[in-house]
């Protein structure tokens, strides 16, 4: 069975004129950081990051 995540957070970073959404997930034995998607506007990236963060928290904590 997969190890349960302790927490997850998203961030938005500017890369080569576009905006990338990253997710960081912490486990008991380390952390994983992955780029999710790249968007042409900061507003779209922030919206996506917000949705991804909320879904991750529902999946982990059921809230």
C-alpha positions in Angstrom: 0.0 0.0 0.0 1.3 3.5 -0.8 2.5 5.7 2.0 0.0 8.4 3.1 1.0 12.0 2.4 1.5 14.4 5.4 0.8 17.6 3.5 0.7 19.1 0.0 1.1 22.6 -1.3 1.1 24.3 -4.7 3.2 27.2 -6.0 3.3 29.3 -9.1 6.6 30.3 -10.7 7.4 32.4 -13.8 9.4 30.4 -16.3 10.4 31.7 -19.8 7.6 34.2 -20.0 4.9 31.6 -18.9 3.6 30.6 -15.5 4.2 27.0 -14.1 2.2 25.4 -11.4 4.2 23.1 -9.0 3.0 20.7 -6.3 5.0 19.6 -3.3 3.9 16.6 -1.3 5.6 15.6 1.9 5.8 12.0 3.1 7.3 10.5 6.3 10.5 9.7 4.4 10.9 12.7 2.1 9.2 15.1 -0.2 8.3 15.1 -3.9 8.1 18.2 -6.1 6.6 18.0 -9.6 5.6 20.6 -12.2 1.9 20.1 -13.1 1.3 22.4 -16.0 2.4 25.7 -17.7 0.0 28.5 -18.4 0.2 31.7 -20.5 -1.2 34.0 -17.7 -0.5 34.3 -14.0 -4.2 34.4 -13.3 -4.9 31.0 -14.9 -1.9 29.5 -13.1 -3.1 30.8 -9.8 -6.6 29.5 -10.4 -5.2 26.0 -11.3 -2.9 26.0 -8.3 -5.9 26.8 -6.0 -8.0 24.0 -7.5 -5.1 21.5 -7.3 -4.4 22.4 -3.7 -8.0 22.0 -2.6 -8.3 18.6 -4.3 -5.1 17.4 -2.8 -6.3 18.3 0.7 -9.7 16.6 0.1 -7.9 13.5 -1.0 -5.6 13.5 2.0 -7.8 14.7 4.8 -11.4 14.5 3.5 -12.0 18.2 4.2 
